[in-house]
Amino acid sequence: MDFSKFDMNLLRVLDALLITRSTTVAGQQVGLSQSAVSSALGRLRVALNDPLFLREGRHLVPTDYAQSLAQPVRAILAETEALLTRPTSFEPARSERHFHILGAEFWGAHLLPELMAHLASVAPGVTLYCATMSGPDPSEALLLKRADLALCPMCDLPDWAAAQPLYRAGQVLLARQDHPRLVAAGLAPGDTVPSDLLAELPRADCGANPGQKAGRTVVTLPDVHTLAAMLSRTPLVSILPRPLAVHLVTGQGLAVYALPEPIAVTDVAMVWHVRSQNDPAHRWLRERLADTL
């Protein structure tokens, strides 16, 4: 291929086709007619010497080669957008910006209440949509612009992603203040639970908990508030990240206990796409999240 003659606009069409698997919907996304998208696809096939997409019913199925181009092409487009986008000023008090934040409920329950209290006073028009991540990796949602920011454990990230560590979360035991087995053992909140006793205690878990240690789990619950209610009414215990456990203690009659041996510490971070790196509003939100700690 003669790269000097390659039309870079074709990459936008390729990216839209890889996302939508439809020439019609891809055209709507990039502002072209269906016939123009089909023509662009023909040019891409010639330039790249690959069919790129095969039709299967009403949908297009990418070839292995086309699929291998998905992430690099999106990274190139995002970096170009970030390079050419001129930052504008941001006035929190007047803004009506809407942000979509992804995160495991464990981190959101700790960070978001303080953030919202701050927004209510300094940026009342700014709104948030907060959703639980469907898996441990937020890359796809950020790449496809389904989210502006993710709160999650630090992990390996693609080149187009940026991240800022927020805090380190060690694990602790959460249980009723009057837990019969812990009281009988003479343990007070903050004390270390002996290994033999810990092994005997039936546990409740939460499906969204990334830090739970394998053990004798007898029930898995859908969210942290149901988990807290369960612990306050039963002799069950749970192993949780310390910030969340401290958050759940308030008003629940629960107490935090130390574990007999260290459990892997989780580094919690906020992750975003580099296209938003210099966006004043996005930067302002990141700074506010960091300030809540």
Stockholm file with secondary structure:
# STOCKHOLM 1.0

chainA/1-293         MDFSKFDMNLLRVLDALLITRSTTVAGQQVGLSQSAVSSALGRLRVALNDPLFLREGRHLVPTDYAQSLAQPVRAILAETEALLTRPTSFEPARSERHFHILGAEFWGAHLLPELMAHLASVAPGVTLYCATMSGPDPSEALLLKRADLALCPMCDLPDWAAAQPLYRAGQVLLARQDHPRLVAAGLAPGDTVPSDLLAELPRADCGANPGQKAGRTVVTLPDVHTLAAMLSRTPLVSILPRPLAVHLVTGQGLAVYALPEPIAVTDVAMVWHVRSQNDPAHRWLRERLADTL
#=GR chainA/1-293 SS CCGGGCCTHHHHHHHHHHHHSCHHHHHHHHTCCHHHHHHHHHHHHHHHTSCCEEEETTEEEECHHHHHHHHHHHHHHHHHHHHHCCCCCCCTTTCCCEEEEEECHHHHHHHHHHHHHHHHHHCTTCEEEEECCSSSCCHHHHHTTSCSEEEEECCCCCTTEEEEEEEEECEEEEEETTCHHHHHTTCCTTCBCCHHHHHHSCEEEETTCTTCCCSCEEEEESSHHHHHHHHHHSSCBEEEEHHHHHHHHTTTTEEEEBCSSCCCCEEEEEEEEGGGTTCHHHHHHHHHHHHTC
#=GC SS_cons         CCGGGCCTHHHHHHHHHHHHSCHHHHHHHHTCCHHHHHHHHHHHHHHHTSCCEEEETTEEEECHHHHHHHHHHHHHHHHHHHHHCCCCCCCTTTCCCEEEEEECHHHHHHHHHHHHHHHHHHCTTCEEEEECCSSSCCHHHHHTTSCSEEEEECCCCCTTEEEEEEEEECEEEEEETTCHHHHHTTCCTTCBCCHHHHHHSCEEEETTCTTCCCSCEEEEESSHHHHHHHHHHSSCBEEEEHHHHHHHHTTTTEEEEBCSSCCCCEEEEEEEEGGGTTCHHHHHHHHHHHHTC
//
